[in-house]
């Protein structure tokens, strides 16, 4: 290579590069390197650089709580100020993992409280956090904690939140979104937060069952004059007028609620409803055609709009979106339809993130949905919104040409996720091998890729294309793909950067999955649900290697099709075998 230097001169240059930079300068330079992959690469240059990295690293994400121990993490990074810790697999969000799977935060909380002397920010995701855990954390860190995120967690109650609110007077962020919290009728914690904290910037208890009185919320925004983000549970919008007139610094609001169907108040007029002029990101519950006028005076200023929990039909979506030319983030359900996505493409030229979730198939939920998304809407958005970096979409039909359009026009994508619904008996075109190839060849910035389709839509050939053209992808979810073991083997010959792979409804054997895991050199985490299982699971042992935990998650024998729900979880771990496995989790390796 042109950069290599032979002989003693090369060794001398190596010593200069490794040791010739003063520690102060090296630490300052490393402070600007945020990508963990880049930091890891820096730490491998030499032991000295590894030590400087250890002392200067301020944030770490532990993607799997069982992959290491808190003691080991502290020895590696003793000066951490911020930690994000995940436990239960993503599948837990879709009720695919039993509640007793594990994920207790207790051993981490005890060690963090005792030894991580600089820790100011803690983000726990999909973990079980007890009231005792919070009490221990508060006793140790109340004087310095500025951010606490309990993200999709469970096991704690509102008195513990009140303890945090009362004790952590420097707290700037309290995040509880989608957590399951006991004693949810008690909203005294909001009053405690309002009376003990004046620096709060973000409060989020969106999509929880927590009660929130308008009086306490108004007191909160009056006392916390730096509050920028407020995402709450359901609270009637007519009762929040005082809050919005008080919250002059508020930039984001989500939650609230209008009257549910059957409870609407006649002739309620929202045309003159007041939002503070600083508000640019908004999401409202149960908003229907009679209430959407509340948005019209502010639409042109909106940068983010969440319509996932509204009662709007396709035409209502069109009326709102065409008034929002400055949107950067849009979230909706597939009721928006192809027509709505065409309006998005025509109007929202600054759009960076688009999320279209599945609607209510039974028509028994929010409203009778008529919207359908197909290749028409996908092609329109690809051609009309060139700044997209994140795109997650549920479609009822898709073609190779639509996927090729994404690869041609959406060159800035770093995260693309597509789910093909099974609503329609027939789809226009399959297989989609060539479309996937074009998408991956064009979207060279992709780091995360999900493709959940129907059997036959992505063949073994298509999986070969995925492997060949996924040079930079680090996370991948594939559902109902491939025709034989050859498909997963072809994929595993590529994907050099793939760290996390999730598979559902696949046709692959245990042996093929094991061989693929060995061949994917960067793989750190593998989750599979639904595969060709052997009677004993012995073929999985072919993937055995040092520090590689293999667990079999038994299905619920009382549930439908138990064989389909068999799961494999394999991951790198420096902590050894789990000691808290419930009966449904069977460790295969290490055996003891």
N, C-alpha and C positions, 0 to 999 in steps of 0.2 A: 504493500500500500504506500501511497505517496507520502503519508504522514509519519511513517516508521523511520527510526534512526537506528542503525546497526552499531553493535560493539559498545565500548565503554562510554562513548559520547551519549548513546541512548540512555544508559543507566544513570549518567550524571544529570541528563535532562529530566529523567524521571524523579530524581531526588530533589531537583530544584522545583519542579512542579508540585511535588508532594509537600515539601517542607519550607520552601522559600517564601511563602506568603504568610505574613504575620497573622496570628490567631484572631486578632481584632478585625482585621480586614476580611479574613476568610469567613468569620462569623457574620459580618455585615452582608457580604455577598450571598451567603446561604440564606439570610433572612428574606431575600427577594425570590428565592426558589420555592414555590409553593406546591408544585406537582409532586406527589409522593414518589412516583416512579423516578423523577429526576433526583430527588433527595436520596433515594436508595442507591442510585448509580453513583452519586457523589461519595456516599459513605463507603463504597467498595474500592475507591482509589487507593487508600492506604489506611493503616490503623489510626494515624493522626487525624485524617479527615473524618474518619468514623467517629472519633471522640468529639471533634468540633461539631459534627452533625448532631450527636447525642445531646450536647449541651445547648445547642441553639435551636433545636426542634421545638416549636411551640404548640403544634397541633398534630394529633395522630388519630386516624380512624382505624379501629379494630373491627373488621368486617364480620368476624365470627368470634363470639366471646369465649368459646371453647378452644380457640386456636393458640392461646397463650395464657399465662397467668398474670395477675396484677403485679406480683413480685418481680417477674421477669421484665415486664414492661417498665417498671420503675428503674430497674438496673440499667436498662437500655436508654431510657429518656427521663432522667431525674428532674428536668426543669420544665416539664409539660405545663402549659397554661390552659390547654383546651383538649378535651377527649370526647370522641364519638364512639359509642360502643353498641354493636348490634348482636342479638342473640338468636331468636327464633328465625327459621328460614322464611323467605318471602312468602312461601306457600301458606303460612299461618294467616296472612291477610285475607286469604280466600277460603278459610276454614278447611284447609287440606292437611293441617297438622293438629293433633289433639292438644287440648288445653294443658295437659300435664306433661308435655314434651320436655320442659325444662326452661332454662333461661333466667334463673334467679340472679338478681343483681347483688345479693348480699355479700358474697366474697369480694366482689369488686368494690362495693361501697366501703367496706371495712378497711381495705388496703388504701384506697384513694384518700380516705379521711385521715389515715394515720401517717402516710408517707409523702403524698404528692403535695408538697408545701406551696407550690406556685399555682395550683389548679384553680382557675376562675370560671371556666365554662365546662359544663357537663351535658352531654346529649346521649340519652339512653333510648334505644329503639327496639321495640318488640321484646321487652324484658318484663319480668315480674319484680316489682319494686314494692316492698312492704312498708308499712308505717314506721317500723323500727329502722329500716334502711334510711328513710328520710330524716328521722330524728338524729341518727348518727351523723349523717352528712351535714345537717344544720349545725349541730354542736361543734363540728370541726371547721366548717367553711362559711358560716353565716357572715363573718366579717369581711369576706373577700369575694363571695360568689356573685358574678354579674350575669350569668346566663344558666338557666336550668331548663332542659328540654326532656320531657317524659313523653316520648313519641310512640303512640300505639302501645302503651304500657298498661299494666294492670296490677292489682294487689294492694293499692293504697286508697285512702279515703280523704274526704274534704278537711277533716281536722289537721291532717298532715300538710295539706296545701296552706291552711291558715298558719301553721307553724312557720312555713317558708316565708309567707307574706309578712308575718310579724317580725321575723328575725333577720331576714336578708335585706338590709336597708340599701344595699348597693345594687340590687337586682335590676337589670335593664331588660331582660327577656325571661318571660315565663311561658312555656310552650307545653300544652297538654293535649294537642289535637288527636282525636280518635282514641284516646285512652279510656279505659273502663274504670270508673271511679266510684267507690262506695259512698253512701250517705250523700247522694247527689242533690237532695232537696235543700241541703244546708249551704247557703251562699254567704255566710259570715266571712269566709275567706276573702271575698271581694272587698268587704268593708275594711278588713285588716290590711289588705294591700293598699287601699286608698288612703288610709290614715297613717301608714308607716313607711310609705315609699313615695319619693318625689322625683325619682330619676327613671322610672319605668318607661321603656320605649316600645315594647312589644308584649301584648297579652293575647294568647291564643288558646281558647278552649273550644274550638270549632269541632263540630261532629261529635260532641260528647253529650251526655244526658244531664249535665250540670245545670242547675237552676241559676238564673241570674236576674235579680230585680233591677228594674230601670233606675231606681233611686241610687242603689249602690254603684251602678255603672256610671251614672252621671257624676257621682261624688269622685269616682276614680279619675275620670277625664278632667275634672276640675282641679284635682290635687296633683295629678301627674301631667304637667304641662308640656312634657317632652314626648308624650305618647304619639307614636306614628302608626302603629299597627294594632288593630283591635278586631279579633275574630272570635265570635261568641256562639253560644248555642241559640236555640229558638227563643226569641223575645219579640213581641209584636212591634212592628215598625211605628205605629201611631204613638206608642209609649216612649219612643226614643228621640222625639223631636228636641227635647231639652238637652240630651246628650250631644247631638250633632251641633247645636248652637253653641255649646261650650267647648267642643273639641276642635279648636281652630288649627291645630297642628297635625290633625289626623290625615294620613296619606292612604291607608288601606283599611277597609271594613268588610267583614264577611259574617254571615249568619243572619240574625234577626228573623222575622217571619211576617208574612201577611196572613190574613184570615184564611184558614183552610177551607176547601170546598164544603159548602153546606153551612158555613159559619160566617159568610161574608156580610159585612155591614152595608146596607143599601146606600148608594150615592156617596160612598167614600171618595173623596177627591185628593189624589196625590200629586196633582199637577204643580202645586207650589211648595212641595216638600223641600226642606232645606238640607243640603249637604255642605260641609265646609269647602271653601275653594281649593284647599290643599289636597282634597281627596281625589286620587287618580286610579285606585284599584278597588274593585267592588264585586261582591257576590251576595245575592239575596235569596232567601228561601220562600217557596210557594208564591212567587210572583207570577201573576197571570196577565192576560191581555188588558184587564181593567186597571192593573197597577203599573204596567210597564212605562206609563207616561212619567213616572217618578224619575226615570233615567234621562229623558230627552234633553232637559236643560244642561246636563253635565256630560252628555255622551261624547262630545268632541274632545274633551279633556281626558277621557279615560284611557289608561294604558293597559289595564288588566280588567277582564270581565269574566266572572264565573256564572254560567247559566245552567249548571248541572242539576240544580235542585229547584227549578222553576216549573211553571205550569203552561209553558208557551208551546205553540205549534210551530210548524215550519215557517209560515208567513210572519208570525210574530218575531221569530229570530231574524228574519230578513229585515224587518223594519228597524230593529234595534241596531244590528250590525252596520247597516248602511249609514248610520249616524255616528259611527265610531272610527274615523279614519286614522286615529293615532294608536290604535290597539297594538300592544306588543305581546300580550298573553291573552288567549281565549280558551275557555273551557266550557264544553257543552255536552249534551248527549246526542245520539245519532238522529233524534227527531229534527235536528237542524237540516238534515237531508242534503241532497246534491244541490238543490236550489240555494240553500243557505250557504253552502261552501262556495258556490259561484259568487255570491255577494261578498263573502269574505275575500275571495281572490281579487275582486274588482275594487274593494274599498281599503283593505288593511295591508298596505304595502310595507309597513314597518313590523309586521307580525314576526315574532321570534319563536314563540311557543304555542303549539296548538294541540289540545287534548280533546278527543271526542270519545266519550264513554258509551257503553251499551245502555240502551233504554230499557223500559219495562215491557217485556215480551207478553205478559199476561193482561196488559191493559187494566190492571187492578191497582196500580200504584198512583203515580203523580198525574197522569192524564192519558188519553187515548192518542197514542203517537202514530203519526202517518209518515214520518220522515224515513227515507231509506238512503243509505250512502253506497255509492258504487264507484266504478272507475271514472265516472263523469266528474264527480266532486273531487276525487283525488287528483286527477289531471289538472283541473282548474286551479286548485291550491298550489300545486307544484309549479305551474307556470306563472301564477300571479303573486306568490309570496316568496321571493328569492332569499329573504333574510332568515328563514326558519332554521333554528338550531335543534329544536325538539319537536317531534311529531309522533303522537300516539293516537291511533284511530281504529275504530271498529267498523267494518264494512260488511255489506250483505253480498257484494259482488266485486270482483277485481280482475284485471287483465294484465297480460305482459306489457302492453303498451303503457298502461298507467304506471307500473313500476319503473319502466324505462324513463318515463317523464320525470319521476322523482330523481332518478340518477342523473338525468340531464340538467334539470333546473334547480334542484335543491342541494347545491354543492356545499352548503354550510352546515348541513345536518351533522350533529354528533350523537344523536339519540333518535332512533326510528323504531317504532313498534306498531305492528299491524296484526289485528285479529280478524279472521274471516268467520263471520257468524254462520250458524246453520239454519237460518230462518228460511232461506230459499231452497227448494228441492234441487234446483240445478244452478250452476254458475256458468258464465259465458264461456270461459276458457280455462283449460288446465291440460298439462302441467304448466306451472309458472316458473320453470327453471330459468328460461332466458331472461325473464323480467327481473328475477332476483339477481342474476349475474350482472345485468346492466345497472341495477340500483347500487350494488356493492362496488362495481368498477367506478361509478361516477361519484359516489359519496365517500370520498377518501378520508374525510375527517371523522367518520363514524367511530365511536367508542363503545356504544351500546346498541344491540340489535335484537329485536324480538319478532318472531314470525310464527303465529299460531293459526294453523289453517285446518284443512280437512285431508283425510287420507287420499293420496294420489296427486295432491296439488304441488308438492315439492318431492321429486323423486331422488333416487340415489345420485343421479347426474347433477341435480340441483344442489345436493349436499356437497358434492365435489366442488361446485362453483363457490359455495359458501366458504369452504376451507381455503380455496385458492385466492379469493379476493377479500378476505377479512384480515388484512395485515395488521390493522391497528385496533381491532375490536377486542375489548377486555371483558365484556359481559354479553352473554347470549342466552336467549330463551327460545326454544323450538318446540312446537306442538304438532303432533300428528304428521310427522315428516318421515321421508324415507320409505324404502320398500323391503330392505334386507340389511343384514349386517354390513354389507359392502358400503352402504351409505354413510354410516357413522365412521367407518374406517377411512373413507375418502375425506371426510371433513377433518378428521384428526391429523391428516398429513399436512394440513395447513394451519391456519389460526395461530400464528406464532406468539401473539400477545394475549391469548384468551386465558383469563384467570378464573372466571366463574361461568359454569355451564349448567343450565336447567333444561330438562327434557320432560315432556308429558305425552302420554299416549303413543309411545314409540314401539316399533316392531323389533327392536334390537335385543339380542341375547345378552345374558350376563357376561359371557366371555368377550363379546364384542365391546361392550361398555368398558370392561376392565382394560382391554387392549387400547382402546381409544384414550382412556385416562392416562395410561403410561406414555402414549405418543404425544399428547398435548403438553409440551414441555413447560409452559407457564401456568398450567392449571393448578389452582389452589382449592377449588370448591366444586363439587359435583352433586346435583340433586336430580333424581329421576323418579317419576311416578308413572307406573304402568309400563311394563316391559315383559319380555319372555323370561319368566323366573324359573330357575331350576328347583327341584324339590328341597335341596339343602342350602342353596346359596353358595355352594363351594366354588363355583366358577368365578365369583367375585374376588376370590382370594388371589387371582392372577394379578390384580393391581396392587398387591401388598408391596410397600416400600417403607423405608424409615420415615417416621413422623407423619404417616398417612393414616388417619382414623377412618374406619369403614363401619357404618351403622346401618342396620336393616330396621325399617319402621313398619311394624306389622299393621295390616289393615283391620278395621273394625269388622269382625266376622258377622255381626248382626246387620251390617249395612248392605246395600245392594252391590253386587259384583265385587266381592272383596279382593279377587285376584287382580283386578284392574288397579286397585288402590295401593298395591305394594310399593314401597318407596325405598330408595337407596340414598343415603347421605354420606358423602366422603369428603374429607377436608384435611389440609395440612394442620398439624397441631404440635406445638412444643410443650404442651401441657400433659400429653399422654392421654390415656383412656378416661372418659367421663366417669365420674363417681356418683352421679345423680340420675342415672337413666331410669325412667319409669318402665313398667312391664312391657309397654308397646315398643320400646326402643331396645334392640338387641345388638350390642357391640360385637362385630365380627373380627375387628383388628384395631388395636392390640387386644389379645385375648384376655390379658390381665394387667 
